[in-house]
């Protein structure tokens, strides 16, 4: 069985490799175009979780509510592929979803059954550390060593295949880490704040607009929630957070201004993402193309949708729909969309219910929810 050190090393490496999305095949094409390094390491995590389960007297797996709520949607995902025009393409997508589900559940089982080896504080610390390492690699490559490995032109992609993946990943990690500071599960040391700042800076330089907007909305909602809280501690943290933003803003702006002048292509990407013309082109062009593809797929297959991986090259020229919600409508139809809404609603309600309890996990969830 793993020791505390080896288990922490395994989980840290998994969180780190989750941010390395290079593949050996053509991206998104076939098995080799979908399997990354973290997926290989995931097999070891599943194996360890099985050992943990068999070691317990009952030999049972605890399946929490969000996982159970996901199962009906996954069943519809399978049915949509069975009735699709190209089931062999959709099969790979179904296997990817199933594998993610199994590895995710395995991580949960390891945490629940091995708290003496891996605490929740440990997990948050590993996420903070791995996110900072990935961000630092991306910053070094983007700002100083553009030839270190292939990166996106004018935007930070780091160990990801594109800036969109990088931005979404860093935004998710920030959404996990910040509540850890507020709940007292991550020590508020200068070192840890610097690690968080590195991740935030990397996110900004990806120019992922959805991640920018999501992070901004989340931050505003979090500050409002804490400001109107009955807790004096929450009000104090809200004030500290706003002060910290004003203190760190000059640092972020300074790095951004230097990069605009010195990084090849950054000024072009900034202009292409932020200008009024860019916004109009996005809405009238790329966004409407996604809406059009979703609508065509839904009209042709209203019940179960076109099926996973059956949109690209059929309802679009090359790429899949670039929106989680529109993609679900297109690929799983009205039935799949209904089950997805049940999943999201149930997930949100369970967070609120657990967040009303009095323990460190519920306090963490109260900060996560915004």
C-alpha positions as CSV (number, residue, x, y, z in Angstrom):
1,X,0.0,0.0,0.0
2,X,1.1,3.6,-0.6
3,X,2.8,5.7,2.1
4,X,1.6,9.2,2.8
5,X,4.5,10.7,0.8
6,X,4.1,8.4,-2.2
7,X,0.3,9.0,-2.3
8,X,0.7,12.7,-2.2
9,X,3.4,12.5,-5.0
10,X,1.0,10.4,-7.1
11,X,-1.9,12.8,-6.7
12,X,0.3,15.9,-7.3
13,X,1.7,14.4,-10.5
14,X,-1.8,13.6,-11.7
15,X,-3.0,17.2,-11.0
16,X,0.2,18.4,-12.8
17,X,-0.2,16.2,-15.8
18,X,-3.9,17.1,-16.1
19,X,-2.5,20.4,-17.4
20,X,-0.4,18.8,-20.1
21,X,-2.8,18.2,-23.0
22,X,-0.3,17.3,-25.7
23,X,-1.2,14.0,-27.5
24,X,0.8,11.6,-29.7
25,X,-1.8,11.6,-32.5
26,X,-3.8,14.2,-34.3
27,X,-5.7,16.2,-31.6
28,X,-9.2,14.9,-31.1
29,X,-8.8,12.2,-33.7
30,X,-9.0,8.6,-32.6
31,X,-7.6,7.1,-29.3
32,X,-4.1,8.5,-29.8
33,X,-5.6,12.0,-30.4
34,X,-7.4,11.8,-27.0
35,X,-5.1,10.1,-24.6
36,X,-2.7,12.4,-22.7
37,X,-0.2,11.6,-20.0
38,X,-2.6,12.1,-17.1
39,X,-4.9,9.5,-18.6
40,X,-2.2,6.9,-18.3
41,X,-1.5,7.8,-14.7
42,X,-5.2,7.7,-14.1
43,X,-5.0,3.9,-14.4
44,X,-2.7,3.8,-11.4
45,X,-5.2,5.9,-9.4
46,X,-8.0,3.5,-10.3
47,X,-5.9,0.5,-9.3
48,X,-5.1,2.1,-5.9
49,X,-8.8,3.0,-5.3
50,X,-9.7,-0.7,-6.0
51,X,-7.1,-1.8,-3.4
52,X,-8.6,0.7,-0.9
53,X,-12.1,-0.7,-1.6
54,X,-11.1,-4.3,-1.3
55,X,-9.2,-3.5,1.9
56,X,-12.4,-2.3,3.6
57,X,-14.6,-4.9,5.3
58,X,-17.7,-4.2,3.3
59,X,-15.8,-3.8,0.0
60,X,-18.4,-1.1,-1.1
61,X,-17.8,2.1,-3.1
62,X,-19.4,5.2,-1.8
63,X,-21.1,7.1,-4.7
64,X,-22.0,10.6,-3.8
65,X,-25.1,12.4,-5.0
66,X,-23.5,14.4,-7.9
67,X,-22.1,11.2,-9.4
68,X,-25.5,9.4,-9.1
69,X,-27.2,12.4,-10.8
70,X,-24.8,12.2,-13.7
71,X,-25.6,8.5,-14.5
72,X,-29.0,9.2,-16.3
73,X,-27.3,11.8,-18.4
74,X,-24.5,9.4,-19.3
75,X,-27.1,6.8,-20.3
76,X,-28.7,9.3,-22.7
77,X,-25.2,10.0,-24.0
78,X,-24.8,6.3,-24.8
79,X,-28.2,6.1,-26.5
80,X,-27.5,9.2,-28.6
81,X,-24.4,7.5,-29.9
82,X,-26.2,4.2,-30.6
83,X,-28.8,6.1,-32.8
84,X,-26.2,8.4,-34.4
85,X,-25.0,8.4,-38.0
86,X,-21.4,7.6,-37.0
87,X,-21.6,5.5,-33.8
88,X,-17.9,4.5,-34.1
89,X,-16.9,8.1,-33.7
90,X,-19.2,8.6,-30.8
91,X,-18.0,5.5,-29.0
92,X,-14.6,7.1,-28.3
93,X,-16.4,10.1,-26.7
94,X,-18.5,7.8,-24.5
95,X,-15.4,5.9,-23.4
96,X,-13.7,9.2,-22.6
97,X,-16.7,10.3,-20.4
98,X,-16.7,6.9,-18.7
99,X,-13.0,7.0,-18.0
100,X,-13.2,10.5,-16.5
101,X,-16.1,9.4,-14.3
102,X,-14.2,6.3,-13.1
103,X,-10.9,8.2,-12.3
104,X,-12.9,11.1,-10.6
105,X,-14.8,8.6,-8.5
106,X,-11.5,6.8,-7.7
107,X,-10.0,10.1,-6.4
108,X,-13.1,10.6,-4.2
109,X,-12.8,7.0,-2.8
110,X,-9.1,7.5,-2.0
111,X,-9.8,10.7,-0.2
112,X,-12.7,9.3,1.8
113,X,-11.0,6.0,2.7
114,X,-7.5,7.3,3.2
115,X,-7.9,10.5,5.2
116,X,-5.0,9.5,7.4
117,X,-2.8,9.7,4.3
118,X,-4.4,12.4,2.3
119,X,-6.4,15.2,3.9
120,X,-8.6,17.8,2.2
121,X,-6.0,20.4,3.1
122,X,-3.4,18.3,1.3
123,X,-5.5,18.1,-1.8
124,X,-6.0,21.9,-2.0
125,X,-2.3,22.4,-1.4
126,X,-1.4,20.0,-4.2
127,X,-3.8,21.8,-6.6
128,X,-2.3,25.1,-5.7
129,X,1.3,23.8,-6.2
130,X,0.6,22.0,-9.5
131,X,-1.4,25.0,-10.9
132,X,1.5,27.3,-10.0
133,X,4.1,25.0,-11.7
134,X,2.0,24.8,-14.9
135,X,1.4,28.6,-14.8
136,X,5.1,29.3,-14.3
137,X,6.1,27.1,-17.2
138,X,3.6,28.9,-19.4
139,X,4.8,32.3,-18.3
140,X,8.4,31.5,-18.9
141,X,7.7,30.1,-22.3
142,X,5.4,33.0,-23.3
143,X,7.4,35.9,-21.9
144,X,11.0,34.9,-22.3
145,X,11.6,31.6,-24.1
146,X,9.1,31.4,-27.0
147,X,11.1,28.6,-28.7
148,X,11.1,26.4,-25.6
149,X,8.2,24.5,-27.1
150,X,5.5,25.2,-29.6
151,X,2.9,27.7,-28.2
152,X,0.0,29.7,-29.4
153,X,0.8,33.0,-31.3
154,X,0.3,36.0,-29.1
155,X,-1.3,34.1,-26.2
156,X,-0.2,31.9,-23.3
157,X,-0.9,28.3,-23.9
158,X,2.0,26.7,-22.0
159,X,1.6,22.9,-21.8
160,X,-1.8,23.1,-23.3
161,X,-2.7,22.6,-27.0
162,X,-4.3,26.1,-27.2
163,X,-5.0,29.2,-25.1
164,X,-8.7,28.2,-24.6
165,X,-7.7,25.0,-22.8
166,X,-5.2,26.9,-20.7
167,X,-7.6,29.7,-19.7
168,X,-10.4,27.3,-18.8
169,X,-8.0,25.2,-16.7
170,X,-6.5,28.1,-14.8
171,X,-9.9,29.6,-14.1
172,X,-11.1,26.2,-12.7
173,X,-8.1,25.9,-10.5
174,X,-8.6,29.4,-9.1
175,X,-12.2,28.6,-8.4
176,X,-11.0,25.7,-6.3
177,X,-8.1,27.4,-4.6
178,X,-9.5,30.8,-3.5
179,X,-12.3,29.2,-1.3
180,X,-9.5,27.2,0.3
181,X,-7.8,30.4,1.5
182,X,-11.2,31.8,2.8
183,X,-12.1,28.6,4.6
184,X,-8.7,28.4,6.3
185,X,-7.8,25.2,4.5
186,X,-4.8,26.8,2.7
187,X,-2.4,28.7,4.9
188,X,-2.5,32.5,4.0
189,X,1.3,32.7,3.7
190,X,3.2,35.0,1.4
191,X,4.4,32.0,-0.6
192,X,0.9,30.7,-1.2
193,X,-0.4,34.1,-2.2
194,X,2.5,34.4,-4.7
195,X,1.6,31.0,-6.1
196,X,-2.0,32.1,-6.6
197,X,-0.9,35.4,-8.2
198,X,1.2,33.4,-10.7
199,X,-1.9,31.4,-11.7
200,X,-4.0,34.5,-12.1
201,X,-1.4,36.2,-14.2
202,X,-1.2,33.1,-16.5
203,X,-5.0,33.2,-16.8
204,X,-5.0,36.8,-17.9
205,X,-2.3,36.2,-20.6
206,X,-4.3,33.3,-22.2
207,X,-6.8,35.9,-23.4
208,X,-9.6,33.4,-22.8
209,X,-12.6,35.8,-22.7
210,X,-15.0,33.3,-21.2
211,X,-12.5,32.6,-18.4
212,X,-12.0,36.3,-17.8
213,X,-15.7,36.9,-17.6
214,X,-16.4,33.8,-15.5
215,X,-13.7,34.8,-13.0
216,X,-14.9,38.4,-12.8
217,X,-18.5,37.4,-12.2
218,X,-17.5,34.8,-9.6
219,X,-15.3,37.3,-7.8
220,X,-18.0,39.9,-7.7
221,X,-20.6,37.4,-6.4
222,X,-18.2,36.1,-3.8
223,X,-17.5,39.7,-2.5
224,X,-21.2,40.5,-2.4
225,X,-22.0,37.3,-0.6
226,X,-19.3,38.0,2.0
227,X,-20.3,41.7,2.3
228,X,-23.9,40.8,3.1
229,X,-23.0,37.9,5.4
230,X,-23.8,38.1,9.1
231,X,-20.3,37.0,9.8
232,X,-17.8,39.8,10.7
233,X,-15.1,37.5,9.5
234,X,-16.6,37.4,6.0
235,X,-16.9,41.1,5.9
236,X,-13.3,41.5,6.9
237,X,-12.2,39.0,4.2
238,X,-14.3,40.9,1.6
239,X,-12.5,44.1,2.5
240,X,-9.1,42.4,2.5
241,X,-9.8,40.9,-0.9
242,X,-10.7,44.3,-2.4
243,X,-7.5,45.9,-0.9
244,X,-5.4,43.0,-2.2
245,X,-6.8,43.6,-5.7
246,X,-5.8,47.2,-5.6
247,X,-2.4,46.4,-4.3
248,X,-1.7,43.7,-6.9
249,X,-3.3,45.5,-9.8
250,X,-0.2,47.6,-10.6
251,X,2.0,44.4,-10.6
252,X,-0.4,42.7,-13.1
253,X,-0.7,45.8,-15.3
254,X,3.1,46.3,-15.3
255,X,3.7,42.7,-16.5
256,X,0.9,43.1,-19.0
257,X,2.3,46.4,-20.4
258,X,5.8,45.0,-20.7
259,X,4.5,41.9,-22.5
260,X,2.4,44.0,-24.9
261,X,5.6,45.8,-26.0
262,X,8.0,42.8,-26.0
263,X,6.1,39.6,-26.8
264,X,5.6,38.9,-30.5
265,X,1.9,38.8,-31.4
266,X,0.5,39.8,-28.1
267,X,-0.6,43.2,-29.2
268,X,-2.4,41.6,-32.2
269,X,-4.2,39.0,-30.0
270,X,-5.2,41.7,-27.5
271,X,-6.7,43.8,-30.2
272,X,-8.4,40.8,-31.8
273,X,-10.0,39.8,-28.5
274,X,-10.9,43.2,-26.9
275,X,-11.8,45.6,-29.7
276,X,-15.4,46.4,-30.6
277,X,-14.9,44.9,-34.1
278,X,-13.7,41.7,-32.5
279,X,-16.8,41.5,-30.3
280,X,-19.1,42.1,-33.3
281,X,-17.2,39.6,-35.4
282,X,-17.5,37.0,-32.6
283,X,-21.2,37.4,-32.2
284,X,-22.1,37.6,-35.9
285,X,-19.6,35.0,-37.0
286,X,-18.2,32.3,-34.7
287,X,-21.0,32.5,-32.1
288,X,-23.8,32.4,-34.8
289,X,-22.1,29.5,-36.5
290,X,-22.3,27.5,-33.3
291,X,-25.9,28.4,-32.8
292,X,-26.7,27.4,-36.4
293,X,-25.0,24.1,-36.0
294,X,-26.8,23.4,-32.7
295,X,-30.2,24.2,-34.3
296,X,-29.6,22.0,-37.4
297,X,-28.5,19.1,-35.2
298,X,-31.5,19.5,-32.9
299,X,-34.1,19.8,-35.8
300,X,-32.7,16.6,-37.4
301,X,-32.6,14.7,-34.1
302,X,-34.8,16.4,-31.5
303,X,-35.1,13.4,-29.1
304,X,-31.5,12.1,-28.5
305,X,-29.6,14.6,-30.6
306,X,-26.9,14.0,-33.3
307,X,-24.8,12.0,-30.9
308,X,-21.4,12.7,-29.4
309,X,-18.6,13.5,-32.0
310,X,-21.3,13.6,-34.7
311,X,-21.4,17.4,-35.2
312,X,-17.9,18.2,-36.5
313,X,-17.7,17.6,-40.2
314,X,-21.5,17.1,-40.4
315,X,-23.1,20.3,-39.1
316,X,-19.8,22.3,-39.0
317,X,-17.0,22.4,-41.4
318,X,-14.3,21.0,-39.0
319,X,-14.7,21.8,-35.3
320,X,-17.1,20.7,-32.6
321,X,-19.5,23.3,-31.1
322,X,-17.5,25.6,-28.8
323,X,-20.1,25.8,-26.0
324,X,-20.8,23.2,-23.3
325,X,-24.5,24.0,-23.2
326,X,-25.1,24.3,-27.0
327,X,-23.1,21.1,-27.5
328,X,-25.3,19.2,-25.1
329,X,-28.4,20.3,-26.9
330,X,-26.9,19.3,-30.2
331,X,-25.5,16.0,-29.2
332,X,-28.0,14.7,-26.7
333,X,-31.2,16.4,-27.8
334,X,-34.1,17.4,-25.6
335,X,-33.9,14.3,-23.4
336,X,-30.2,14.7,-22.7
337,X,-30.6,18.5,-22.1
338,X,-33.4,17.7,-19.5
339,X,-31.2,15.2,-17.7
340,X,-28.2,17.6,-17.8
341,X,-30.4,20.3,-16.2
342,X,-31.4,17.8,-13.5
343,X,-27.8,17.1,-12.9
344,X,-26.7,20.7,-12.6
345,X,-29.7,21.6,-10.5
346,X,-29.2,18.7,-8.2
347,X,-25.5,19.4,-7.9
348,X,-26.2,23.0,-7.0
349,X,-28.9,22.1,-4.5
350,X,-26.7,19.5,-2.8
351,X,-23.9,22.1,-2.5
352,X,-26.3,24.5,-0.8
353,X,-27.7,21.9,1.5
354,X,-24.3,20.7,2.6
355,X,-23.1,24.3,2.8
356,X,-25.6,24.9,5.5
357,X,-23.9,22.5,7.9
358,X,-21.2,23.5,10.3
359,X,-17.9,22.0,9.4
360,X,-14.8,22.9,7.4
361,X,-16.2,21.2,4.2
362,X,-19.5,23.1,4.3
363,X,-17.7,26.4,4.9
364,X,-15.5,25.7,1.9
365,X,-18.6,24.9,-0.3
366,X,-20.3,28.2,0.8
367,X,-17.3,30.1,-0.7
368,X,-17.2,27.8,-3.8
369,X,-20.8,28.3,-4.8
370,X,-20.5,31.9,-6.1
